[in-house]
Amino acid sequence: MEPEARQGFLRMAEEHPEMTCAETPVEILEAAAAEAEPTPYMEEYFAVGHASWLAFKHGRRISLPQNLMDRAILVLWNRAGLLNTDRILGQTNPDSDKPFFSDEGLY
């Protein structure tokens, strides 16, 4: 993924935390599924998106302890990989209408 695209996706994560799983860019799903663990970029992407989603949900910035943010990053990255698999197989994912950056119900 090009550096300009990466920056654009980070901006999107910060500015549109209410994005649903169905609205997630294919490039993000493919990037999440391409590695056996989250890359530093994917960690940053999910951290930015999750922090923005928490602010959107609560109406103010929330500062999570690092261990909780790390857990959120892993479950969101895992969801992205599952969404990508379903996309490839032409299946509908049950999380399609859920906020992409929300970790609610994923633990």
N, C-alpha and C positions, 0 to 999 in steps of 0.2 A: 504494500500500500504506500502510495506517495506521501511525502511529508505534508503537503498541502491538504490532502484528503484526511490525513490523521487529525490535523488541526481543526478541520471542518467538522469532523465527527465529535471531537471533544467539545466544540462550541455547541453543537446540536445537543449533546448530552446535558450540558449545563443549562441551555436555554429552553429545552423541551423535555423536562423530566417526566411529563405525563404521557409521553409516547407509549403506545401499546406494543405488545410483542408482535402483533401483525404489521405494525408500521416500522419495525426495525429494519435498517438498511441491510441488504443481502451481504454487502462487503463486511459488515460487522459480524454477522452470523458466520460467514466463511472464515474470517480471521480468528474467531473464537474456537472454531472447530479444527483449525489447522495445526494446533499444537497439543501436546499431552498435558500441558498445564498453562495457566494464563501467562502470557508474555508481559513484560513491563508495561507495554502500551495498553494491553487489555486491562491490566490492573488499574492503570491511571484512568482509562475510559470508564470502567465500572465504578471506581471510587468517585469520580466527578459526577456521574449520573446518579448514583445512589445518594450522595450528599445533596444534590439538587432536588431529588425526589423527596427526601426527608424534609427539606425546607418548604417545598411545595405543599406537602401533606400537613405539616405543622404550622405553616405560616411564619416560620423563622428558621434561622440556621441552627442545626443540631450538630454538636461536636461529639462524635462517637469515639469510644476507646478503640485503639488500633486493632485489638483482637476481634471486636465486633465488625469493624469495617473489613477486615481480612475474610471473615466468614461470609459476609455479604458478597464480596467480590467472587469468592469461589462458587456460591450457589447461583449467582447471576451468570457467571461464565458457563457453568454447567447447563443452565437453562438455555443459553444462547446456542450451545452445541446441540441440544435436543431440538430446538427450533429449526436449526439448520438441517438436521437429519429428517425431520418431518417435511421440510420444504423440498428436499431432494426426492423424497419418496412420494410427494404429492398428497401428504396427509394433513389434516387439520389438527393443530395442537390445541389442547384444552386451555392453555394459557393465552391464546390469541388476543383476547379482549382485556387481559390484565396489564397493568403498567409494567413496562419492561424493566425499569430500575427498582421496582419494589421487590423486597425479599420476603414479604409476608406470605406465609403458607409454604415456603420452600425448605423449611427445616424439619 
